Amino acid sequence: MQKECIFTGGSTSLPYLIHVPDRYVLEGPCQYPLLLFLHGAGERGNDLALLKNHGLPKLLEQKEYHDFPFVTVSPQCPEDSYWTEHLTDLKLFLDYLIDEYEIDVNSICLTGMSMGGIGAWNLALQYPDFFHALAPVCGSITLPTHRKKAFHELYTKQQVLEAITRIKHLPIWAFHGALDEVVPIDETKQIVAHLQELGAHVQLTVYPDIGHDSWVPAYETEELYWWLYNA
């Protein structure tokens, strides 16, 4: 099961869920890979139960995932805020977890969906040498103009291709629905194509008949977790 905690070591307190594999408790000291999951906009606030509605936190509530091979953490973004405003806090949070748990610092993986997918791309760009592998789901680095509103962007469309050269060494598996109207697939395709031109270890799974909720099939892809573990 997932334990509810709160991290207070950054500029903003981050409530979070943490799951440790059953074997972590049974086998004693042993380093484990760490997987950071970033949720979407609908789960912001201070109610951690919201995180269990979608994505990894939902799966980890199921009995068959109790021995999921990662120490898995799911922080909660403050209400009316965005992950791109909390990248430094997330890095401090990860540093704290490395100190508190038996973590393999060479196996820190990153994933997120929707707003969390945007956060995952941007966090990897901010700390390109920190992560072992990246799996963004229905994300992007920027947003189309009609979706921006108060969204805090770190890059313009023109800067994106230059920026992603920072992560050309990083194994990346992206997921997106072809019918997504919330975060359209176009930028994901552009990013992946450019990374492929750079010789990066990158792949894209497109769900032709799915809209924004591509996180459902993505996180049910068992191969994804073996890939993250062995990337």
PyMOL CGO cylinders between C-alpha atoms (Angstrom):
from pymol import cmd
from pymol.cgo import CYLINDER

trace = [
    CYLINDER, 0.00, 0.00, 0.00, 0.98, 3.64, -0.38, 0.3, 1, 1, 1, 1, 1, 1,
    CYLINDER, 0.98, 3.64, -0.38, 1.90, 5.73, 2.63, 0.3, 1, 1, 1, 1, 1, 1,
    CYLINDER, 1.90, 5.73, 2.63, 0.87, 9.39, 2.92, 0.3, 1, 1, 1, 1, 1, 1,
    CYLINDER, 0.87, 9.39, 2.92, 3.67, 11.83, 3.79, 0.3, 1, 1, 1, 1, 1, 1,
    CYLINDER, 3.67, 11.83, 3.79, 4.63, 15.47, 3.33, 0.3, 1, 1, 1, 1, 1, 1,
    CYLINDER, 4.63, 15.47, 3.33, 7.90, 17.04, 2.18, 0.3, 1, 1, 1, 1, 1, 1,
    CYLINDER, 7.90, 17.04, 2.18, 8.65, 20.45, 3.69, 0.3, 1, 1, 1, 1, 1, 1,
    CYLINDER, 8.65, 20.45, 3.69, 12.22, 20.98, 2.56, 0.3, 1, 1, 1, 1, 1, 1,
    CYLINDER, 12.22, 20.98, 2.56, 11.49, 23.18, -0.44, 0.3, 1, 1, 1, 1, 1, 1,
    CYLINDER, 11.49, 23.18, -0.44, 9.86, 26.55, -1.07, 0.3, 1, 1, 1, 1, 1, 1,
    CYLINDER, 9.86, 26.55, -1.07, 6.44, 24.83, -1.12, 0.3, 1, 1, 1, 1, 1, 1,
    CYLINDER, 6.44, 24.83, -1.12, 5.29, 21.87, 0.96, 0.3, 1, 1, 1, 1, 1, 1,
    CYLINDER, 5.29, 21.87, 0.96, 4.53, 18.81, -1.17, 0.3, 1, 1, 1, 1, 1, 1,
    CYLINDER, 4.53, 18.81, -1.17, 2.21, 16.11, 0.15, 0.3, 1, 1, 1, 1, 1, 1,
    CYLINDER, 2.21, 16.11, 0.15, 3.08, 12.77, -1.43, 0.3, 1, 1, 1, 1, 1, 1,
    CYLINDER, 3.08, 12.77, -1.43, 2.31, 9.09, -1.65, 0.3, 1, 1, 1, 1, 1, 1,
    CYLINDER, 2.31, 9.09, -1.65, 5.16, 6.61, -1.37, 0.3, 1, 1, 1, 1, 1, 1,
    CYLINDER, 5.16, 6.61, -1.37, 5.16, 2.91, -2.19, 0.3, 1, 1, 1, 1, 1, 1,
    CYLINDER, 5.16, 2.91, -2.19, 8.02, 0.58, -1.32, 0.3, 1, 1, 1, 1, 1, 1,
    CYLINDER, 8.02, 0.58, -1.32, 8.14, -2.99, -2.66, 0.3, 1, 1, 1, 1, 1, 1,
    CYLINDER, 8.14, -2.99, -2.66, 7.28, -5.77, -0.22, 0.3, 1, 1, 1, 1, 1, 1,
    CYLINDER, 7.28, -5.77, -0.22, 10.79, -7.13, -0.72, 0.3, 1, 1, 1, 1, 1, 1,
    CYLINDER, 10.79, -7.13, -0.72, 12.28, -3.79, 0.42, 0.3, 1, 1, 1, 1, 1, 1,
    CYLINDER, 12.28, -3.79, 0.42, 10.91, -4.53, 3.90, 0.3, 1, 1, 1, 1, 1, 1,
    CYLINDER, 10.91, -4.53, 3.90, 11.61, -8.27, 3.86, 0.3, 1, 1, 1, 1, 1, 1,
    CYLINDER, 11.61, -8.27, 3.86, 15.14, -8.32, 2.46, 0.3, 1, 1, 1, 1, 1, 1,
    CYLINDER, 15.14, -8.32, 2.46, 16.67, -5.51, 4.50, 0.3, 1, 1, 1, 1, 1, 1,
    CYLINDER, 16.67, -5.51, 4.50, 19.25, -3.05, 3.11, 0.3, 1, 1, 1, 1, 1, 1,
    CYLINDER, 19.25, -3.05, 3.11, 19.32, -3.22, -0.68, 0.3, 1, 1, 1, 1, 1, 1,
    CYLINDER, 19.32, -3.22, -0.68, 19.34, -0.39, -3.18, 0.3, 1, 1, 1, 1, 1, 1,
    CYLINDER, 19.34, -0.39, -3.18, 16.21, 0.04, -5.30, 0.3, 1, 1, 1, 1, 1, 1,
    CYLINDER, 16.21, 0.04, -5.30, 15.40, 2.12, -8.36, 0.3, 1, 1, 1, 1, 1, 1,
    CYLINDER, 15.40, 2.12, -8.36, 13.29, 5.22, -7.70, 0.3, 1, 1, 1, 1, 1, 1,
    CYLINDER, 13.29, 5.22, -7.70, 10.34, 6.17, -9.90, 0.3, 1, 1, 1, 1, 1, 1,
    CYLINDER, 10.34, 6.17, -9.90, 8.85, 9.68, -9.69, 0.3, 1, 1, 1, 1, 1, 1,
    CYLINDER, 8.85, 9.68, -9.69, 5.26, 10.02, -10.97, 0.3, 1, 1, 1, 1, 1, 1,
    CYLINDER, 5.26, 10.02, -10.97, 3.76, 13.45, -11.69, 0.3, 1, 1, 1, 1, 1, 1,
    CYLINDER, 3.76, 13.45, -11.69, -0.04, 13.65, -11.83, 0.3, 1, 1, 1, 1, 1, 1,
    CYLINDER, -0.04, 13.65, -11.83, -2.28, 15.78, -14.04, 0.3, 1, 1, 1, 1, 1, 1,
    CYLINDER, -2.28, 15.78, -14.04, -4.08, 19.06, -13.41, 0.3, 1, 1, 1, 1, 1, 1,
    CYLINDER, -4.08, 19.06, -13.41, -7.22, 17.42, -12.04, 0.3, 1, 1, 1, 1, 1, 1,
    CYLINDER, -7.22, 17.42, -12.04, -5.40, 16.00, -9.03, 0.3, 1, 1, 1, 1, 1, 1,
    CYLINDER, -5.40, 16.00, -9.03, -3.93, 19.26, -7.68, 0.3, 1, 1, 1, 1, 1, 1,
    CYLINDER, -3.93, 19.26, -7.68, -4.65, 20.40, -4.13, 0.3, 1, 1, 1, 1, 1, 1,
    CYLINDER, -4.65, 20.40, -4.13, -4.16, 18.87, -0.68, 0.3, 1, 1, 1, 1, 1, 1,
    CYLINDER, -4.16, 18.87, -0.68, -6.20, 15.67, -0.90, 0.3, 1, 1, 1, 1, 1, 1,
    CYLINDER, -6.20, 15.67, -0.90, -3.87, 12.76, -1.70, 0.3, 1, 1, 1, 1, 1, 1,
    CYLINDER, -3.87, 12.76, -1.70, -6.85, 10.48, -2.34, 0.3, 1, 1, 1, 1, 1, 1,
    CYLINDER, -6.85, 10.48, -2.34, -7.28, 12.30, -5.67, 0.3, 1, 1, 1, 1, 1, 1,
    CYLINDER, -7.28, 12.30, -5.67, -3.99, 10.85, -6.89, 0.3, 1, 1, 1, 1, 1, 1,
    CYLINDER, -3.99, 10.85, -6.89, -5.40, 7.33, -6.64, 0.3, 1, 1, 1, 1, 1, 1,
    CYLINDER, -5.40, 7.33, -6.64, -7.98, 8.04, -9.34, 0.3, 1, 1, 1, 1, 1, 1,
    CYLINDER, -7.98, 8.04, -9.34, -5.53, 7.74, -12.24, 0.3, 1, 1, 1, 1, 1, 1,
    CYLINDER, -5.53, 7.74, -12.24, -2.13, 6.52, -13.35, 0.3, 1, 1, 1, 1, 1, 1,
    CYLINDER, -2.13, 6.52, -13.35, 0.45, 4.80, -11.19, 0.3, 1, 1, 1, 1, 1, 1,
    CYLINDER, 0.45, 4.80, -11.19, -1.07, 5.60, -7.77, 0.3, 1, 1, 1, 1, 1, 1,
    CYLINDER, -1.07, 5.60, -7.77, -4.28, 3.90, -8.91, 0.3, 1, 1, 1, 1, 1, 1,
    CYLINDER, -4.28, 3.90, -8.91, -2.42, 0.77, -10.05, 0.3, 1, 1, 1, 1, 1, 1,
    CYLINDER, -2.42, 0.77, -10.05, -0.34, 0.61, -6.86, 0.3, 1, 1, 1, 1, 1, 1,
    CYLINDER, -0.34, 0.61, -6.86, -3.51, 0.25, -4.80, 0.3, 1, 1, 1, 1, 1, 1,
    CYLINDER, -3.51, 0.25, -4.80, -4.07, -3.13, -6.45, 0.3, 1, 1, 1, 1, 1, 1,
    CYLINDER, -4.07, -3.13, -6.45, -2.73, -6.23, -4.73, 0.3, 1, 1, 1, 1, 1, 1,
    CYLINDER, -2.73, -6.23, -4.73, -0.80, -7.48, -7.76, 0.3, 1, 1, 1, 1, 1, 1,
    CYLINDER, -0.80, -7.48, -7.76, 1.34, -4.32, -7.69, 0.3, 1, 1, 1, 1, 1, 1,
    CYLINDER, 1.34, -4.32, -7.69, 2.40, -4.57, -4.04, 0.3, 1, 1, 1, 1, 1, 1,
    CYLINDER, 2.40, -4.57, -4.04, 5.80, -5.89, -5.07, 0.3, 1, 1, 1, 1, 1, 1,
    CYLINDER, 5.80, -5.89, -5.07, 6.23, -3.32, -7.85, 0.3, 1, 1, 1, 1, 1, 1,
    CYLINDER, 6.23, -3.32, -7.85, 10.04, -3.21, -8.17, 0.3, 1, 1, 1, 1, 1, 1,
    CYLINDER, 10.04, -3.21, -8.17, 10.48, 0.56, -7.67, 0.3, 1, 1, 1, 1, 1, 1,
    CYLINDER, 10.48, 0.56, -7.67, 10.34, 2.83, -4.69, 0.3, 1, 1, 1, 1, 1, 1,
    CYLINDER, 10.34, 2.83, -4.69, 7.56, 4.92, -6.23, 0.3, 1, 1, 1, 1, 1, 1,
    CYLINDER, 7.56, 4.92, -6.23, 6.72, 8.47, -5.17, 0.3, 1, 1, 1, 1, 1, 1,
    CYLINDER, 6.72, 8.47, -5.17, 3.77, 10.59, -6.25, 0.3, 1, 1, 1, 1, 1, 1,
    CYLINDER, 3.77, 10.59, -6.25, 3.87, 14.19, -4.98, 0.3, 1, 1, 1, 1, 1, 1,
    CYLINDER, 3.87, 14.19, -4.98, 0.84, 16.47, -5.19, 0.3, 1, 1, 1, 1, 1, 1,
    CYLINDER, 0.84, 16.47, -5.19, 1.04, 19.83, -6.93, 0.3, 1, 1, 1, 1, 1, 1,
    CYLINDER, 1.04, 19.83, -6.93, -0.51, 22.79, -5.07, 0.3, 1, 1, 1, 1, 1, 1,
    CYLINDER, -0.51, 22.79, -5.07, -3.91, 23.96, -6.25, 0.3, 1, 1, 1, 1, 1, 1,
    CYLINDER, -3.91, 23.96, -6.25, -3.91, 26.49, -9.11, 0.3, 1, 1, 1, 1, 1, 1,
    CYLINDER, -3.91, 26.49, -9.11, -0.22, 25.79, -9.74, 0.3, 1, 1, 1, 1, 1, 1,
    CYLINDER, -0.22, 25.79, -9.74, 1.77, 23.81, -12.32, 0.3, 1, 1, 1, 1, 1, 1,
    CYLINDER, 1.77, 23.81, -12.32, 4.68, 21.39, -12.09, 0.3, 1, 1, 1, 1, 1, 1,
    CYLINDER, 4.68, 21.39, -12.09, 6.81, 23.75, -14.17, 0.3, 1, 1, 1, 1, 1, 1,
    CYLINDER, 6.81, 23.75, -14.17, 6.70, 26.17, -11.21, 0.3, 1, 1, 1, 1, 1, 1,
    CYLINDER, 6.70, 26.17, -11.21, 8.09, 23.55, -8.83, 0.3, 1, 1, 1, 1, 1, 1,
    CYLINDER, 8.09, 23.55, -8.83, 11.04, 21.95, -10.63, 0.3, 1, 1, 1, 1, 1, 1,
    CYLINDER, 11.04, 21.95, -10.63, 13.53, 23.02, -7.97, 0.3, 1, 1, 1, 1, 1, 1,
    CYLINDER, 13.53, 23.02, -7.97, 11.24, 21.73, -5.22, 0.3, 1, 1, 1, 1, 1, 1,
    CYLINDER, 11.24, 21.73, -5.22, 10.97, 18.39, -7.03, 0.3, 1, 1, 1, 1, 1, 1,
    CYLINDER, 10.97, 18.39, -7.03, 14.75, 18.09, -7.24, 0.3, 1, 1, 1, 1, 1, 1,
    CYLINDER, 14.75, 18.09, -7.24, 15.09, 18.86, -3.51, 0.3, 1, 1, 1, 1, 1, 1,
    CYLINDER, 15.09, 18.86, -3.51, 12.37, 16.29, -2.85, 0.3, 1, 1, 1, 1, 1, 1,
    CYLINDER, 12.37, 16.29, -2.85, 14.28, 13.63, -4.78, 0.3, 1, 1, 1, 1, 1, 1,
    CYLINDER, 14.28, 13.63, -4.78, 17.51, 14.49, -2.96, 0.3, 1, 1, 1, 1, 1, 1,
    CYLINDER, 17.51, 14.49, -2.96, 15.65, 14.04, 0.33, 0.3, 1, 1, 1, 1, 1, 1,
    CYLINDER, 15.65, 14.04, 0.33, 14.34, 10.61, -0.73, 0.3, 1, 1, 1, 1, 1, 1,
    CYLINDER, 14.34, 10.61, -0.73, 17.83, 9.48, -1.70, 0.3, 1, 1, 1, 1, 1, 1,
    CYLINDER, 17.83, 9.48, -1.70, 18.98, 10.33, 1.82, 0.3, 1, 1, 1, 1, 1, 1,
    CYLINDER, 18.98, 10.33, 1.82, 16.01, 8.64, 3.50, 0.3, 1, 1, 1, 1, 1, 1,
    CYLINDER, 16.01, 8.64, 3.50, 15.73, 5.41, 1.49, 0.3, 1, 1, 1, 1, 1, 1,
    CYLINDER, 15.73, 5.41, 1.49, 18.06, 2.83, -0.01, 0.3, 1, 1, 1, 1, 1, 1,
    CYLINDER, 18.06, 2.83, -0.01, 18.01, 4.25, -3.54, 0.3, 1, 1, 1, 1, 1, 1,
    CYLINDER, 18.01, 4.25, -3.54, 20.18, 3.35, -6.51, 0.3, 1, 1, 1, 1, 1, 1,
    CYLINDER, 20.18, 3.35, -6.51, 21.17, 6.85, -7.65, 0.3, 1, 1, 1, 1, 1, 1,
    CYLINDER, 21.17, 6.85, -7.65, 21.92, 5.49, -11.13, 0.3, 1, 1, 1, 1, 1, 1,
    CYLINDER, 21.92, 5.49, -11.13, 18.35, 4.24, -11.54, 0.3, 1, 1, 1, 1, 1, 1,
    CYLINDER, 18.35, 4.24, -11.54, 16.13, 7.27, -10.91, 0.3, 1, 1, 1, 1, 1, 1,
    CYLINDER, 16.13, 7.27, -10.91, 13.28, 7.22, -13.42, 0.3, 1, 1, 1, 1, 1, 1,
    CYLINDER, 13.28, 7.22, -13.42, 10.67, 9.84, -14.28, 0.3, 1, 1, 1, 1, 1, 1,
    CYLINDER, 10.67, 9.84, -14.28, 7.14, 9.69, -15.65, 0.3, 1, 1, 1, 1, 1, 1,
    CYLINDER, 7.14, 9.69, -15.65, 4.03, 11.84, -15.66, 0.3, 1, 1, 1, 1, 1, 1,
    CYLINDER, 4.03, 11.84, -15.66, 0.69, 12.29, -17.39, 0.3, 1, 1, 1, 1, 1, 1,
    CYLINDER, 0.69, 12.29, -17.39, -0.89, 15.38, -18.96, 0.3, 1, 1, 1, 1, 1, 1,
    CYLINDER, -0.89, 15.38, -18.96, 0.29, 18.32, -16.80, 0.3, 1, 1, 1, 1, 1, 1,
    CYLINDER, 0.29, 18.32, -16.80, 2.61, 15.77, -15.21, 0.3, 1, 1, 1, 1, 1, 1,
    CYLINDER, 2.61, 15.77, -15.21, 3.86, 14.74, -18.64, 0.3, 1, 1, 1, 1, 1, 1,
    CYLINDER, 3.86, 14.74, -18.64, 4.70, 18.39, -19.30, 0.3, 1, 1, 1, 1, 1, 1,
    CYLINDER, 4.70, 18.39, -19.30, 6.37, 18.51, -15.90, 0.3, 1, 1, 1, 1, 1, 1,
    CYLINDER, 6.37, 18.51, -15.90, 8.35, 15.37, -16.66, 0.3, 1, 1, 1, 1, 1, 1,
    CYLINDER, 8.35, 15.37, -16.66, 9.74, 16.72, -19.95, 0.3, 1, 1, 1, 1, 1, 1,
    CYLINDER, 9.74, 16.72, -19.95, 10.68, 20.00, -18.29, 0.3, 1, 1, 1, 1, 1, 1,
    CYLINDER, 10.68, 20.00, -18.29, 12.19, 18.41, -15.18, 0.3, 1, 1, 1, 1, 1, 1,
    CYLINDER, 12.19, 18.41, -15.18, 14.39, 16.22, -17.37, 0.3, 1, 1, 1, 1, 1, 1,
    CYLINDER, 14.39, 16.22, -17.37, 15.50, 19.28, -19.32, 0.3, 1, 1, 1, 1, 1, 1,
    CYLINDER, 15.50, 19.28, -19.32, 16.28, 21.12, -16.09, 0.3, 1, 1, 1, 1, 1, 1,
    CYLINDER, 16.28, 21.12, -16.09, 18.33, 18.21, -14.67, 0.3, 1, 1, 1, 1, 1, 1,
    CYLINDER, 18.33, 18.21, -14.67, 19.41, 16.23, -17.74, 0.3, 1, 1, 1, 1, 1, 1,
    CYLINDER, 19.41, 16.23, -17.74, 22.09, 14.15, -16.00, 0.3, 1, 1, 1, 1, 1, 1,
    CYLINDER, 22.09, 14.15, -16.00, 20.02, 13.18, -12.97, 0.3, 1, 1, 1, 1, 1, 1,
    CYLINDER, 20.02, 13.18, -12.97, 17.58, 10.68, -14.51, 0.3, 1, 1, 1, 1, 1, 1,
    CYLINDER, 17.58, 10.68, -14.51, 18.05, 7.15, -15.80, 0.3, 1, 1, 1, 1, 1, 1,
    CYLINDER, 18.05, 7.15, -15.80, 14.98, 7.06, -18.07, 0.3, 1, 1, 1, 1, 1, 1,
    CYLINDER, 14.98, 7.06, -18.07, 11.95, 9.18, -18.97, 0.3, 1, 1, 1, 1, 1, 1,
    CYLINDER, 11.95, 9.18, -18.97, 8.38, 8.12, -19.87, 0.3, 1, 1, 1, 1, 1, 1,
    CYLINDER, 8.38, 8.12, -19.87, 6.10, 11.14, -20.53, 0.3, 1, 1, 1, 1, 1, 1,
    CYLINDER, 6.10, 11.14, -20.53, 2.42, 10.38, -21.20, 0.3, 1, 1, 1, 1, 1, 1,
    CYLINDER, 2.42, 10.38, -21.20, 0.23, 12.82, -23.19, 0.3, 1, 1, 1, 1, 1, 1,
    CYLINDER, 0.23, 12.82, -23.19, 2.70, 15.58, -22.38, 0.3, 1, 1, 1, 1, 1, 1,
    CYLINDER, 2.70, 15.58, -22.38, 4.68, 18.28, -24.16, 0.3, 1, 1, 1, 1, 1, 1,
    CYLINDER, 4.68, 18.28, -24.16, 7.24, 20.93, -23.31, 0.3, 1, 1, 1, 1, 1, 1,
    CYLINDER, 7.24, 20.93, -23.31, 5.05, 23.89, -24.27, 0.3, 1, 1, 1, 1, 1, 1,
    CYLINDER, 5.05, 23.89, -24.27, 1.29, 24.27, -24.71, 0.3, 1, 1, 1, 1, 1, 1,
    CYLINDER, 1.29, 24.27, -24.71, -0.73, 25.55, -27.69, 0.3, 1, 1, 1, 1, 1, 1,
    CYLINDER, -0.73, 25.55, -27.69, -1.65, 29.22, -27.28, 0.3, 1, 1, 1, 1, 1, 1,
    CYLINDER, -1.65, 29.22, -27.28, -5.36, 28.60, -26.59, 0.3, 1, 1, 1, 1, 1, 1,
    CYLINDER, -5.36, 28.60, -26.59, -4.49, 26.31, -23.65, 0.3, 1, 1, 1, 1, 1, 1,
    CYLINDER, -4.49, 26.31, -23.65, -1.88, 28.44, -21.90, 0.3, 1, 1, 1, 1, 1, 1,
    CYLINDER, -1.88, 28.44, -21.90, -3.84, 30.80, -19.62, 0.3, 1, 1, 1, 1, 1, 1,
    CYLINDER, -3.84, 30.80, -19.62, -1.67, 31.01, -16.47, 0.3, 1, 1, 1, 1, 1, 1,
    CYLINDER, -1.67, 31.01, -16.47, 0.61, 28.12, -17.43, 0.3, 1, 1, 1, 1, 1, 1,
    CYLINDER, 0.61, 28.12, -17.43, 4.23, 28.81, -16.57, 0.3, 1, 1, 1, 1, 1, 1,
    CYLINDER, 4.23, 28.81, -16.57, 6.33, 28.04, -19.65, 0.3, 1, 1, 1, 1, 1, 1,
    CYLINDER, 6.33, 28.04, -19.65, 10.09, 27.77, -19.60, 0.3, 1, 1, 1, 1, 1, 1,
    CYLINDER, 10.09, 27.77, -19.60, 10.60, 27.54, -23.37, 0.3, 1, 1, 1, 1, 1, 1,
    CYLINDER, 10.60, 27.54, -23.37, 9.06, 29.04, -26.48, 0.3, 1, 1, 1, 1, 1, 1,
    CYLINDER, 9.06, 29.04, -26.48, 8.21, 26.85, -29.46, 0.3, 1, 1, 1, 1, 1, 1,
    CYLINDER, 8.21, 26.85, -29.46, 11.34, 28.14, -31.16, 0.3, 1, 1, 1, 1, 1, 1,
    CYLINDER, 11.34, 28.14, -31.16, 13.56, 27.12, -28.23, 0.3, 1, 1, 1, 1, 1, 1,
    CYLINDER, 13.56, 27.12, -28.23, 12.24, 23.57, -27.85, 0.3, 1, 1, 1, 1, 1, 1,
    CYLINDER, 12.24, 23.57, -27.85, 14.38, 21.81, -30.45, 0.3, 1, 1, 1, 1, 1, 1,
    CYLINDER, 14.38, 21.81, -30.45, 17.51, 23.50, -29.17, 0.3, 1, 1, 1, 1, 1, 1,
    CYLINDER, 17.51, 23.50, -29.17, 16.66, 22.61, -25.58, 0.3, 1, 1, 1, 1, 1, 1,
    CYLINDER, 16.66, 22.61, -25.58, 16.04, 18.91, -26.12, 0.3, 1, 1, 1, 1, 1, 1,
    CYLINDER, 16.04, 18.91, -26.12, 19.60, 18.31, -27.27, 0.3, 1, 1, 1, 1, 1, 1,
    CYLINDER, 19.60, 18.31, -27.27, 20.30, 18.26, -23.50, 0.3, 1, 1, 1, 1, 1, 1,
    CYLINDER, 20.30, 18.26, -23.50, 18.44, 14.95, -23.15, 0.3, 1, 1, 1, 1, 1, 1,
    CYLINDER, 18.44, 14.95, -23.15, 19.58, 13.17, -26.31, 0.3, 1, 1, 1, 1, 1, 1,
    CYLINDER, 19.58, 13.17, -26.31, 21.54, 10.71, -24.10, 0.3, 1, 1, 1, 1, 1, 1,
    CYLINDER, 21.54, 10.71, -24.10, 18.45, 9.80, -22.04, 0.3, 1, 1, 1, 1, 1, 1,
    CYLINDER, 18.45, 9.80, -22.04, 16.34, 6.69, -22.85, 0.3, 1, 1, 1, 1, 1, 1,
    CYLINDER, 16.34, 6.69, -22.85, 12.82, 8.01, -23.55, 0.3, 1, 1, 1, 1, 1, 1,
    CYLINDER, 12.82, 8.01, -23.55, 9.53, 6.22, -24.19, 0.3, 1, 1, 1, 1, 1, 1,
    CYLINDER, 9.53, 6.22, -24.19, 6.68, 8.66, -24.90, 0.3, 1, 1, 1, 1, 1, 1,
    CYLINDER, 6.68, 8.66, -24.90, 2.96, 7.84, -25.13, 0.3, 1, 1, 1, 1, 1, 1,
    CYLINDER, 2.96, 7.84, -25.13, 0.20, 9.89, -26.73, 0.3, 1, 1, 1, 1, 1, 1,
    CYLINDER, 0.20, 9.89, -26.73, -3.34, 9.56, -28.07, 0.3, 1, 1, 1, 1, 1, 1,
    CYLINDER, -3.34, 9.56, -28.07, -3.74, 10.60, -31.70, 0.3, 1, 1, 1, 1, 1, 1,
    CYLINDER, -3.74, 10.60, -31.70, -7.12, 12.21, -30.91, 0.3, 1, 1, 1, 1, 1, 1,
    CYLINDER, -7.12, 12.21, -30.91, -5.86, 14.26, -27.96, 0.3, 1, 1, 1, 1, 1, 1,
    CYLINDER, -5.86, 14.26, -27.96, -7.38, 17.76, -28.07, 0.3, 1, 1, 1, 1, 1, 1,
    CYLINDER, -7.38, 17.76, -28.07, -6.14, 18.86, -24.63, 0.3, 1, 1, 1, 1, 1, 1,
    CYLINDER, -6.14, 18.86, -24.63, -2.42, 18.38, -25.28, 0.3, 1, 1, 1, 1, 1, 1,
    CYLINDER, -2.42, 18.38, -25.28, -2.24, 17.68, -29.03, 0.3, 1, 1, 1, 1, 1, 1,
    CYLINDER, -2.24, 17.68, -29.03, 0.25, 15.09, -30.25, 0.3, 1, 1, 1, 1, 1, 1,
    CYLINDER, 0.25, 15.09, -30.25, 2.03, 17.38, -32.75, 0.3, 1, 1, 1, 1, 1, 1,
    CYLINDER, 2.03, 17.38, -32.75, 4.79, 18.59, -30.42, 0.3, 1, 1, 1, 1, 1, 1,
    CYLINDER, 4.79, 18.59, -30.42, 5.46, 15.09, -29.08, 0.3, 1, 1, 1, 1, 1, 1,
    CYLINDER, 5.46, 15.09, -29.08, 5.94, 13.86, -32.64, 0.3, 1, 1, 1, 1, 1, 1,
    CYLINDER, 5.94, 13.86, -32.64, 8.26, 16.78, -33.39, 0.3, 1, 1, 1, 1, 1, 1,
    CYLINDER, 8.26, 16.78, -33.39, 10.35, 16.20, -30.27, 0.3, 1, 1, 1, 1, 1, 1,
    CYLINDER, 10.35, 16.20, -30.27, 10.66, 12.46, -30.91, 0.3, 1, 1, 1, 1, 1, 1,
    CYLINDER, 10.66, 12.46, -30.91, 11.56, 12.96, -34.57, 0.3, 1, 1, 1, 1, 1, 1,
    CYLINDER, 11.56, 12.96, -34.57, 14.28, 15.45, -33.65, 0.3, 1, 1, 1, 1, 1, 1,
    CYLINDER, 14.28, 15.45, -33.65, 15.69, 13.17, -30.96, 0.3, 1, 1, 1, 1, 1, 1,
    CYLINDER, 15.69, 13.17, -30.96, 15.76, 10.31, -33.46, 0.3, 1, 1, 1, 1, 1, 1,
    CYLINDER, 15.76, 10.31, -33.46, 17.72, 12.52, -35.86, 0.3, 1, 1, 1, 1, 1, 1,
    CYLINDER, 17.72, 12.52, -35.86, 20.20, 13.09, -33.02, 0.3, 1, 1, 1, 1, 1, 1,
    CYLINDER, 20.20, 13.09, -33.02, 20.58, 9.32, -32.58, 0.3, 1, 1, 1, 1, 1, 1,
    CYLINDER, 20.58, 9.32, -32.58, 18.77, 9.23, -29.25, 0.3, 1, 1, 1, 1, 1, 1,
    CYLINDER, 18.77, 9.23, -29.25, 17.31, 6.09, -27.65, 0.3, 1, 1, 1, 1, 1, 1,
    CYLINDER, 17.31, 6.09, -27.65, 13.70, 7.25, -28.03, 0.3, 1, 1, 1, 1, 1, 1,
    CYLINDER, 13.70, 7.25, -28.03, 10.39, 5.67, -29.01, 0.3, 1, 1, 1, 1, 1, 1,
    CYLINDER, 10.39, 5.67, -29.01, 6.80, 6.84, -29.29, 0.3, 1, 1, 1, 1, 1, 1,
    CYLINDER, 6.80, 6.84, -29.29, 3.64, 4.78, -28.79, 0.3, 1, 1, 1, 1, 1, 1,
    CYLINDER, 3.64, 4.78, -28.79, 0.61, 6.37, -30.46, 0.3, 1, 1, 1, 1, 1, 1,
    CYLINDER, 0.61, 6.37, -30.46, -2.92, 5.19, -29.66, 0.3, 1, 1, 1, 1, 1, 1,
    CYLINDER, -2.92, 5.19, -29.66, -4.87, 5.95, -32.86, 0.3, 1, 1, 1, 1, 1, 1,
    CYLINDER, -4.87, 5.95, -32.86, -8.37, 5.84, -31.36, 0.3, 1, 1, 1, 1, 1, 1,
    CYLINDER, -8.37, 5.84, -31.36, -7.67, 7.48, -27.99, 0.3, 1, 1, 1, 1, 1, 1,
    CYLINDER, -7.67, 7.48, -27.99, -7.90, 11.10, -26.88, 0.3, 1, 1, 1, 1, 1, 1,
    CYLINDER, -7.90, 11.10, -26.88, -6.36, 12.67, -23.81, 0.3, 1, 1, 1, 1, 1, 1,
    CYLINDER, -6.36, 12.67, -23.81, -6.68, 9.69, -21.48, 0.3, 1, 1, 1, 1, 1, 1,
    CYLINDER, -6.68, 9.69, -21.48, -3.83, 7.75, -23.08, 0.3, 1, 1, 1, 1, 1, 1,
    CYLINDER, -3.83, 7.75, -23.08, -2.51, 7.23, -19.53, 0.3, 1, 1, 1, 1, 1, 1,
    CYLINDER, -2.51, 7.23, -19.53, -4.93, 4.32, -19.13, 0.3, 1, 1, 1, 1, 1, 1,
    CYLINDER, -4.93, 4.32, -19.13, -3.28, 1.99, -21.69, 0.3, 1, 1, 1, 1, 1, 1,
    CYLINDER, -3.28, 1.99, -21.69, 0.16, 3.52, -21.14, 0.3, 1, 1, 1, 1, 1, 1,
    CYLINDER, 0.16, 3.52, -21.14, 0.39, 2.67, -17.44, 0.3, 1, 1, 1, 1, 1, 1,
    CYLINDER, 0.39, 2.67, -17.44, -1.18, -0.75, -18.02, 0.3, 1, 1, 1, 1, 1, 1,
    CYLINDER, -1.18, -0.75, -18.02, 1.73, -1.58, -20.35, 0.3, 1, 1, 1, 1, 1, 1,
    CYLINDER, 1.73, -1.58, -20.35, 3.75, -4.04, -18.25, 0.3, 1, 1, 1, 1, 1, 1,
    CYLINDER, 3.75, -4.04, -18.25, 6.66, -3.81, -20.65, 0.3, 1, 1, 1, 1, 1, 1,
    CYLINDER, 6.66, -3.81, -20.65, 7.06, -0.15, -19.70, 0.3, 1, 1, 1, 1, 1, 1,
    CYLINDER, 7.06, -0.15, -19.70, 8.26, -1.03, -16.20, 0.3, 1, 1, 1, 1, 1, 1,
    CYLINDER, 8.26, -1.03, -16.20, 10.74, -3.63, -17.43, 0.3, 1, 1, 1, 1, 1, 1,
    CYLINDER, 10.74, -3.63, -17.43, 11.99, -1.02, -19.89, 0.3, 1, 1, 1, 1, 1, 1,
    CYLINDER, 11.99, -1.02, -19.89, 12.41, 1.62, -17.18, 0.3, 1, 1, 1, 1, 1, 1,
    CYLINDER, 12.41, 1.62, -17.18, 14.19, -0.90, -14.96, 0.3, 1, 1, 1, 1, 1, 1,
    CYLINDER, 14.19, -0.90, -14.96, 16.61, -2.00, -17.67, 0.3, 1, 1, 1, 1, 1, 1,
    CYLINDER, 16.61, -2.00, -17.67, 16.99, 1.11, -19.86, 0.3, 1, 1, 1, 1, 1, 1,
]
cmd.load_cgo(trace, "trace")
